[in-house]
Amino acid sequence: MATPEVMMYTLSTCSHCKSTKKLLDACNVAYDFVDVDLLDAEERKTILEDVKKLNPKCSFPTIKIADQVIVGYKEQEIKEALGIS
């Protein structure tokens, strides 16, 4: 089974974001991410608009796995969305 596409919106200082990255690394899952707080003002504004479409509260991490959105470090939900037991 192919691993679904994973995109994360994170903050560079967020412990939950770091834990999520470690989990995906430990599971050998390829993912893309954006540390929103490290973007310049114009890029940040654009990305935050995208995040709000997925997660109206705009909290981090916001993780998109295929068509599923998971907000926060929820190990079991993330593994289930990835098809990992």
Jmol script that loads the backbone (N, CA, C; Angstrom):
load data "model"
ATOM      1  N   MET A   1       0.840  -1.188   0.000  1.00  0.00           N
ATOM      2  CA  MET A   1       0.000   0.000   0.000  1.00  0.00           C
ATOM      3  C   MET A   1       0.881   1.245   0.000  1.00  0.00           C
ATOM      4  N   ALA A   2       0.583   2.174  -0.868  1.00  0.00           N
ATOM      5  CA  ALA A   2       1.351   3.414  -0.954  1.00  0.00           C
ATOM      6  C   ALA A   2       1.021   4.313   0.232  1.00  0.00           C
ATOM      7  N   THR A   3       2.044   4.979   0.720  1.00  0.00           N
ATOM      8  CA  THR A   3       1.837   5.921   1.813  1.00  0.00           C
ATOM      9  C   THR A   3       1.154   7.169   1.263  1.00  0.00           C
ATOM     10  N   PRO A   4       0.095   7.626   1.933  1.00  0.00           N
ATOM     11  CA  PRO A   4      -0.579   8.838   1.442  1.00  0.00           C
ATOM     12  C   PRO A   4       0.317  10.068   1.564  1.00  0.00           C
ATOM     13  N   GLU A   5      -0.004  11.092   0.794  1.00  0.00           N
ATOM     14  CA  GLU A   5       0.742  12.350   0.845  1.00  0.00           C
ATOM     15  C   GLU A   5       0.487  13.036   2.182  1.00  0.00           C
ATOM     16  N   VAL A   6       1.561  13.517   2.799  1.00  0.00           N
ATOM     17  CA  VAL A   6       1.467  14.151   4.113  1.00  0.00           C
ATOM     18  C   VAL A   6       2.023  15.569   4.032  1.00  0.00           C
ATOM     19  N   MET A   7       1.218  16.528   4.486  1.00  0.00           N
ATOM     20  CA  MET A   7       1.640  17.932   4.564  1.00  0.00           C
ATOM     21  C   MET A   7       1.339  18.428   5.962  1.00  0.00           C
ATOM     22  N   MET A   8       2.321  19.076   6.581  1.00  0.00           N
ATOM     23  CA  MET A   8       2.134  19.609   7.928  1.00  0.00           C
ATOM     24  C   MET A   8       2.424  21.096   7.957  1.00  0.00           C
ATOM     25  N   TYR A   9       1.610  21.783   8.715  1.00  0.00           N
ATOM     26  CA  TYR A   9       1.831  23.197   9.016  1.00  0.00           C
ATOM     27  C   TYR A   9       2.227  23.236  10.480  1.00  0.00           C
ATOM     28  N   THR A  10       3.412  23.758  10.751  1.00  0.00           N
ATOM     29  CA  THR A  10       3.990  23.681  12.090  1.00  0.00           C
ATOM     30  C   THR A  10       4.569  25.024  12.519  1.00  0.00           C
ATOM     31  N   LEU A  11       4.966  25.069  13.777  1.00  0.00           N
ATOM     32  CA  LEU A  11       5.739  26.188  14.319  1.00  0.00           C
ATOM     33  C   LEU A  11       7.088  25.627  14.753  1.00  0.00           C
ATOM     34  N   SER A  12       8.146  26.350  14.515  1.00  0.00           N
ATOM     35  CA  SER A  12       9.493  25.857  14.809  1.00  0.00           C
ATOM     36  C   SER A  12       9.717  25.630  16.301  1.00  0.00           C
ATOM     37  N   THR A  13       8.963  26.303  17.152  1.00  0.00           N
ATOM     38  CA  THR A  13       9.159  26.212  18.602  1.00  0.00           C
ATOM     39  C   THR A  13       8.148  25.301  19.300  1.00  0.00           C
ATOM     40  N   CYS A  14       7.263  24.678  18.544  1.00  0.00           N
ATOM     41  CA  CYS A  14       6.144  23.906  19.099  1.00  0.00           C
ATOM     42  C   CYS A  14       6.571  22.476  19.431  1.00  0.00           C
ATOM     43  N   SER A  15       6.423  22.075  20.687  1.00  0.00           N
ATOM     44  CA  SER A  15       6.825  20.723  21.091  1.00  0.00           C
ATOM     45  C   SER A  15       5.944  19.654  20.444  1.00  0.00           C
ATOM     46  N   HIS A  16       4.662  19.934  20.260  1.00  0.00           N
ATOM     47  CA  HIS A  16       3.772  18.959  19.611  1.00  0.00           C
ATOM     48  C   HIS A  16       4.150  18.789  18.140  1.00  0.00           C
ATOM     49  N   CYS A  17       4.559  19.877  17.515  1.00  0.00           N
ATOM     50  CA  CYS A  17       4.999  19.822  16.119  1.00  0.00           C
ATOM     51  C   CYS A  17       6.263  18.968  16.005  1.00  0.00           C
ATOM     52  N   LYS A  18       7.203  19.177  16.919  1.00  0.00           N
ATOM     53  CA  LYS A  18       8.448  18.404  16.912  1.00  0.00           C
ATOM     54  C   LYS A  18       8.157  16.926  17.153  1.00  0.00           C
ATOM     55  N   SER A  19       7.230  16.621  18.065  1.00  0.00           N
ATOM     56  CA  SER A  19       6.867  15.232  18.343  1.00  0.00           C
ATOM     57  C   SER A  19       6.242  14.577  17.117  1.00  0.00           C
ATOM     58  N   THR A  20       5.434  15.322  16.396  1.00  0.00           N
ATOM     59  CA  THR A  20       4.803  14.785  15.187  1.00  0.00           C
ATOM     60  C   THR A  20       5.854  14.474  14.127  1.00  0.00           C
ATOM     61  N   LYS A  21       6.815  15.373  13.953  1.00  0.00           N
ATOM     62  CA  LYS A  21       7.892  15.130  12.985  1.00  0.00           C
ATOM     63  C   LYS A  21       8.689  13.885  13.384  1.00  0.00           C
ATOM     64  N   LYS A  22       8.982  13.740  14.683  1.00  0.00           N
ATOM     65  CA  LYS A  22       9.729  12.568  15.163  1.00  0.00           C
ATOM     66  C   LYS A  22       8.945  11.284  14.904  1.00  0.00           C
ATOM     67  N   LEU A  23       7.641  11.318  15.129  1.00  0.00           N
ATOM     68  CA  LEU A  23       6.799  10.150  14.883  1.00  0.00           C
ATOM     69  C   LEU A  23       6.853   9.763  13.410  1.00  0.00           C
ATOM     70  N   LEU A  24       6.680  10.719  12.529  1.00  0.00           N
ATOM     71  CA  LEU A  24       6.707  10.427  11.094  1.00  0.00           C
ATOM     72  C   LEU A  24       8.081   9.920  10.668  1.00  0.00           C
ATOM     73  N   ASP A  25       9.139  10.503  11.213  1.00  0.00           N
ATOM     74  CA  ASP A  25      10.496  10.033  10.908  1.00  0.00           C
ATOM     75  C   ASP A  25      10.683   8.596  11.386  1.00  0.00           C
ATOM     76  N   ALA A  26      10.208   8.292  12.599  1.00  0.00           N
ATOM     77  CA  ALA A  26      10.347   6.945  13.164  1.00  0.00           C
ATOM     78  C   ALA A  26       9.575   5.908  12.347  1.00  0.00           C
ATOM     79  N   CYS A  27       8.485   6.351  11.718  1.00  0.00           N
ATOM     80  CA  CYS A  27       7.661   5.461  10.889  1.00  0.00           C
ATOM     81  C   CYS A  27       8.121   5.461   9.434  1.00  0.00           C
ATOM     82  N   ASN A  28       9.219   6.144   9.154  1.00  0.00           N
ATOM     83  CA  ASN A  28       9.766   6.250   7.794  1.00  0.00           C
ATOM     84  C   ASN A  28       8.743   6.778   6.795  1.00  0.00           C
ATOM     85  N   VAL A  29       8.023   7.812   7.217  1.00  0.00           N
ATOM     86  CA  VAL A  29       7.010   8.426   6.365  1.00  0.00           C
ATOM     87  C   VAL A  29       7.573   9.731   5.794  1.00  0.00           C
ATOM     88  N   ALA A  30       7.517   9.849   4.480  1.00  0.00           N
ATOM     89  CA  ALA A  30       7.946  11.095   3.834  1.00  0.00           C
ATOM     90  C   ALA A  30       6.854  12.140   4.031  1.00  0.00           C
ATOM     91  N   TYR A  31       7.252  13.351   4.319  1.00  0.00           N
ATOM     92  CA  TYR A  31       6.280  14.424   4.532  1.00  0.00           C
ATOM     93  C   TYR A  31       6.886  15.763   4.151  1.00  0.00           C
ATOM     94  N   ASP A  32       6.016  16.694   3.835  1.00  0.00           N
ATOM     95  CA  ASP A  32       6.413  18.082   3.603  1.00  0.00           C
ATOM     96  C   ASP A  32       5.898  18.883   4.790  1.00  0.00           C
ATOM     97  N   PHE A  33       6.598  19.943   5.129  1.00  0.00           N
ATOM     98  CA  PHE A  33       6.124  20.794   6.221  1.00  0.00           C
ATOM     99  C   PHE A  33       6.547  22.225   5.987  1.00  0.00           C
ATOM    100  N   VAL A  34       5.817  23.112   6.637  1.00  0.00           N
ATOM    101  CA  VAL A  34       6.140  24.535   6.615  1.00  0.00           C
ATOM    102  C   VAL A  34       6.152  25.016   8.053  1.00  0.00           C
ATOM    103  N   ASP A  35       7.283  25.551   8.509  1.00  0.00           N
ATOM    104  CA  ASP A  35       7.346  26.215   9.817  1.00  0.00           C
ATOM    105  C   ASP A  35       6.804  27.624   9.600  1.00  0.00           C
ATOM    106  N   VAL A  36       5.548  27.807   9.911  1.00  0.00           N
ATOM    107  CA  VAL A  36       4.833  29.049   9.591  1.00  0.00           C
ATOM    108  C   VAL A  36       5.492  30.268  10.230  1.00  0.00           C
ATOM    109  N   ASP A  37       6.008  30.108  11.444  1.00  0.00           N
ATOM    110  CA  ASP A  37       6.603  31.251  12.148  1.00  0.00           C
ATOM    111  C   ASP A  37       7.916  31.720  11.526  1.00  0.00           C
ATOM    112  N   LEU A  38       8.504  30.915  10.645  1.00  0.00           N
ATOM    113  CA  LEU A  38       9.772  31.309  10.025  1.00  0.00           C
ATOM    114  C   LEU A  38       9.589  31.967   8.657  1.00  0.00           C
ATOM    115  N   LEU A  39       8.354  32.065   8.196  1.00  0.00           N
ATOM    116  CA  LEU A  39       8.077  32.692   6.905  1.00  0.00           C
ATOM    117  C   LEU A  39       8.089  34.215   7.024  1.00  0.00           C
ATOM    118  N   ASP A  40       8.333  34.880   5.903  1.00  0.00           N
ATOM    119  CA  ASP A  40       8.213  36.331   5.936  1.00  0.00           C
ATOM    120  C   ASP A  40       6.725  36.692   5.987  1.00  0.00           C
ATOM    121  N   ALA A  41       6.423  37.920   6.277  1.00  0.00           N
ATOM    122  CA  ALA A  41       5.044  38.348   6.573  1.00  0.00           C
ATOM    123  C   ALA A  41       4.067  38.005   5.451  1.00  0.00           C
ATOM    124  N   GLU A  42       4.462  38.229   4.210  1.00  0.00           N
ATOM    125  CA  GLU A  42       3.547  37.983   3.087  1.00  0.00           C
ATOM    126  C   GLU A  42       3.279  36.487   2.909  1.00  0.00           C
ATOM    127  N   GLU A  43       4.355  35.686   2.959  1.00  0.00           N
ATOM    128  CA  GLU A  43       4.198  34.229   2.852  1.00  0.00           C
ATOM    129  C   GLU A  43       3.355  33.690   4.006  1.00  0.00           C
ATOM    130  N   ARG A  44       3.623  34.188   5.216  1.00  0.00           N
ATOM    131  CA  ARG A  44       2.896  33.728   6.404  1.00  0.00           C
ATOM    132  C   ARG A  44       1.399  33.987   6.247  1.00  0.00           C
ATOM    133  N   LYS A  45       1.056  35.170   5.760  1.00  0.00           N
ATOM    134  CA  LYS A  45      -0.356  35.523   5.572  1.00  0.00           C
ATOM    135  C   LYS A  45      -1.030  34.543   4.609  1.00  0.00           C
ATOM    136  N   THR A  46      -0.368  34.237   3.512  1.00  0.00           N
ATOM    137  CA  THR A  46      -0.915  33.317   2.514  1.00  0.00           C
ATOM    138  C   THR A  46      -1.070  31.910   3.094  1.00  0.00           C
ATOM    139  N   ILE A  47      -0.048  31.419   3.771  1.00  0.00           N
ATOM    140  CA  ILE A  47      -0.093  30.067   4.341  1.00  0.00           C
ATOM    141  C   ILE A  47      -1.153  29.981   5.430  1.00  0.00           C
ATOM    142  N   LEU A  48      -1.273  31.015   6.267  1.00  0.00           N
ATOM    143  CA  LEU A  48      -2.289  30.978   7.322  1.00  0.00           C
ATOM    144  C   LEU A  48      -3.704  30.918   6.739  1.00  0.00           C
ATOM    145  N   GLU A  49      -3.911  31.525   5.597  1.00  0.00           N
ATOM    146  CA  GLU A  49      -5.215  31.404   4.930  1.00  0.00           C
ATOM    147  C   GLU A  49      -5.471  29.947   4.543  1.00  0.00           C
ATOM    148  N   ASP A  50      -4.439  29.258   4.056  1.00  0.00           N
ATOM    149  CA  ASP A  50      -4.566  27.835   3.718  1.00  0.00           C
ATOM    150  C   ASP A  50      -4.840  26.999   4.958  1.00  0.00           C
ATOM    151  N   VAL A  51      -4.119  27.292   6.048  1.00  0.00           N
ATOM    152  CA  VAL A  51      -4.311  26.544   7.293  1.00  0.00           C
ATOM    153  C   VAL A  51      -5.740  26.718   7.799  1.00  0.00           C
ATOM    154  N   LYS A  52      -6.258  27.941   7.756  1.00  0.00           N
ATOM    155  CA  LYS A  52      -7.614  28.207   8.258  1.00  0.00           C
ATOM    156  C   LYS A  52      -8.681  27.449   7.479  1.00  0.00           C
ATOM    157  N   LYS A  53      -8.428  27.150   6.204  1.00  0.00           N
ATOM    158  CA  LYS A  53      -9.370  26.347   5.419  1.00  0.00           C
ATOM    159  C   LYS A  53      -9.420  24.916   5.959  1.00  0.00           C
ATOM    160  N   LEU A  54      -8.292  24.419   6.441  1.00  0.00           N
ATOM    161  CA  LEU A  54      -8.214  23.060   6.987  1.00  0.00           C
ATOM    162  C   LEU A  54      -8.611  23.020   8.455  1.00  0.00           C
ATOM    163  N   ASN A  55      -8.240  24.069   9.188  1.00  0.00           N
ATOM    164  CA  ASN A  55      -8.386  24.114  10.634  1.00  0.00           C
ATOM    165  C   ASN A  55      -8.739  25.554  11.028  1.00  0.00           C
ATOM    166  N   PRO A  56     -10.034  25.846  11.135  1.00  0.00           N
ATOM    167  CA  PRO A  56     -10.466  27.227  11.412  1.00  0.00           C
ATOM    168  C   PRO A  56      -9.849  27.843  12.675  1.00  0.00           C
ATOM    169  N   LYS A  57      -9.460  27.030  13.642  1.00  0.00           N
ATOM    170  CA  LYS A  57      -8.826  27.554  14.860  1.00  0.00           C
ATOM    171  C   LYS A  57      -7.377  27.940  14.614  1.00  0.00           C
ATOM    172  N   CYS A  58      -6.821  27.456  13.506  1.00  0.00           N
ATOM    173  CA  CYS A  58      -5.454  27.798  13.106  1.00  0.00           C
ATOM    174  C   CYS A  58      -4.445  27.444  14.202  1.00  0.00           C
ATOM    175  N   SER A  59      -4.573  26.232  14.731  1.00  0.00           N
ATOM    176  CA  SER A  59      -3.641  25.758  15.752  1.00  0.00           C
ATOM    177  C   SER A  59      -2.658  24.776  15.113  1.00  0.00           C
ATOM    178  N   PHE A  60      -1.606  24.464  15.845  1.00  0.00           N
ATOM    179  CA  PHE A  60      -0.517  23.676  15.280  1.00  0.00           C
ATOM    180  C   PHE A  60      -0.156  22.501  16.167  1.00  0.00           C
ATOM    181  N   PRO A  61       0.307  21.414  15.547  1.00  0.00           N
ATOM    182  CA  PRO A  61       0.422  21.198  14.118  1.00  0.00           C
ATOM    183  C   PRO A  61      -0.942  20.934  13.472  1.00  0.00           C
ATOM    184  N   THR A  62      -1.070  21.357  12.239  1.00  0.00           N
ATOM    185  CA  THR A  62      -2.203  20.978  11.398  1.00  0.00           C
ATOM    186  C   THR A  62      -1.619  20.045  10.349  1.00  0.00           C
ATOM    187  N   ILE A  63      -2.121  18.815  10.331  1.00  0.00           N
ATOM    188  CA  ILE A  63      -1.558  17.769   9.484  1.00  0.00           C
ATOM    189  C   ILE A  63      -2.612  17.336   8.477  1.00  0.00           C
ATOM    190  N   LYS A  64      -2.234  17.312   7.213  1.00  0.00           N
ATOM    191  CA  LYS A  64      -3.132  16.822   6.172  1.00  0.00           C
ATOM    192  C   LYS A  64      -2.534  15.534   5.633  1.00  0.00           C
ATOM    193  N   ILE A  65      -3.270  14.436   5.836  1.00  0.00           N
ATOM    194  CA  ILE A  65      -2.845  13.129   5.342  1.00  0.00           C
ATOM    195  C   ILE A  65      -3.893  12.689   4.331  1.00  0.00           C
ATOM    196  N   ALA A  66      -3.506  12.686   3.057  1.00  0.00           N
ATOM    197  CA  ALA A  66      -4.458  12.463   1.963  1.00  0.00           C
ATOM    198  C   ALA A  66      -5.574  13.495   2.115  1.00  0.00           C
ATOM    199  N   ASP A  67      -6.819  13.055   2.341  1.00  0.00           N
ATOM    200  CA  ASP A  67      -7.935  13.997   2.492  1.00  0.00           C
ATOM    201  C   ASP A  67      -8.329  14.218   3.943  1.00  0.00           C
ATOM    202  N   GLN A  68      -7.584  13.642   4.880  1.00  0.00           N
ATOM    203  CA  GLN A  68      -7.911  13.743   6.301  1.00  0.00           C
ATOM    204  C   GLN A  68      -7.057  14.824   6.968  1.00  0.00           C
ATOM    205  N   VAL A  69      -7.697  15.608   7.835  1.00  0.00           N
ATOM    206  CA  VAL A  69      -6.977  16.645   8.580  1.00  0.00           C
ATOM    207  C   VAL A  69      -6.963  16.249  10.052  1.00  0.00           C
ATOM    208  N   ILE A  70      -5.769  16.278  10.642  1.00  0.00           N
ATOM    209  CA  ILE A  70      -5.594  15.996  12.065  1.00  0.00           C
ATOM    210  C   ILE A  70      -4.947  17.224  12.678  1.00  0.00           C
ATOM    211  N   VAL A  71      -5.504  17.687  13.777  1.00  0.00           N
ATOM    212  CA  VAL A  71      -4.975  18.866  14.461  1.00  0.00           C
ATOM    213  C   VAL A  71      -4.380  18.415  15.786  1.00  0.00           C
ATOM    214  N   GLY A  72      -3.103  18.729  15.984  1.00  0.00           N
ATOM    215  CA  GLY A  72      -2.434  18.360  17.222  1.00  0.00           C
ATOM    216  C   GLY A  72      -1.679  17.051  17.074  1.00  0.00           C
ATOM    217  N   TYR A  73      -0.937  16.721  18.117  1.00  0.00           N
ATOM    218  CA  TYR A  73      -0.168  15.469  18.130  1.00  0.00           C
ATOM    219  C   TYR A  73      -1.081  14.367  18.648  1.00  0.00           C
ATOM    220  N   LYS A  74      -1.642  13.614  17.722  1.00  0.00           N
ATOM    221  CA  LYS A  74      -2.552  12.513  18.057  1.00  0.00           C
ATOM    222  C   LYS A  74      -1.984  11.264  17.397  1.00  0.00           C
ATOM    223  N   GLU A  75      -1.059  10.621  18.119  1.00  0.00           N
ATOM    224  CA  GLU A  75      -0.282   9.524  17.553  1.00  0.00           C
ATOM    225  C   GLU A  75      -1.161   8.451  16.910  1.00  0.00           C
ATOM    226  N   GLN A  76      -2.186   7.984  17.625  1.00  0.00           N
ATOM    227  CA  GLN A  76      -3.020   6.906  17.102  1.00  0.00           C
ATOM    228  C   GLN A  76      -3.767   7.332  15.836  1.00  0.00           C
ATOM    229  N   GLU A  77      -4.330   8.530  15.843  1.00  0.00           N
ATOM    230  CA  GLU A  77      -5.047   9.034  14.665  1.00  0.00           C
ATOM    231  C   GLU A  77      -4.108   9.164  13.470  1.00  0.00           C
ATOM    232  N   ILE A  78      -2.906   9.644  13.711  1.00  0.00           N
ATOM    233  CA  ILE A  78      -1.926   9.814  12.637  1.00  0.00           C
ATOM    234  C   ILE A  78      -1.571   8.452  12.053  1.00  0.00           C
ATOM    235  N   LYS A  79      -1.289   7.480  12.920  1.00  0.00           N
ATOM    236  CA  LYS A  79      -0.930   6.135  12.447  1.00  0.00           C
ATOM    237  C   LYS A  79      -2.080   5.513  11.667  1.00  0.00           C
ATOM    238  N   GLU A  80      -3.305   5.673  12.152  1.00  0.00           N
ATOM    239  CA  GLU A  80      -4.468   5.127  11.454  1.00  0.00           C
ATOM    240  C   GLU A  80      -4.613   5.763  10.070  1.00  0.00           C
ATOM    241  N   ALA A  81      -4.437   7.074   9.992  1.00  0.00           N
ATOM    242  CA  ALA A  81      -4.563   7.773   8.712  1.00  0.00           C
ATOM    243  C   ALA A  81      -3.487   7.313   7.724  1.00  0.00           C
ATOM    244  N   LEU A  82      -2.351   6.914   8.267  1.00  0.00           N
ATOM    245  CA  LEU A  82      -1.246   6.443   7.423  1.00  0.00           C
ATOM    246  C   LEU A  82      -1.339   4.951   7.112  1.00  0.00           C
ATOM    247  N   GLY A  83      -2.263   4.252   7.801  1.00  0.00           N
ATOM    248  CA  GLY A  83      -2.382   2.810   7.614  1.00  0.00           C
ATOM    249  C   GLY A  83      -1.298   2.042   8.336  1.00  0.00           C
ATOM    250  N   ILE A  84      -0.807   2.633   9.427  1.00  0.00           N
ATOM    251  CA  ILE A  84       0.244   1.998  10.250  1.00  0.00           C
ATOM    252  C   ILE A  84      -0.384   1.534  11.548  1.00  0.00           C
ATOM    253  N   SER A  85      -0.073   0.294  11.946  1.00  0.00           N
ATOM    254  CA  SER A  85      -0.650  -0.184  13.217  1.00  0.00           C
ATOM    255  C   SER A  85       0.337  -0.065  14.353  1.00  0.00           C
TER     256      SER A  85
END
end "model"
wireframe off; spacefill off
backbone 0.3
color backbone group
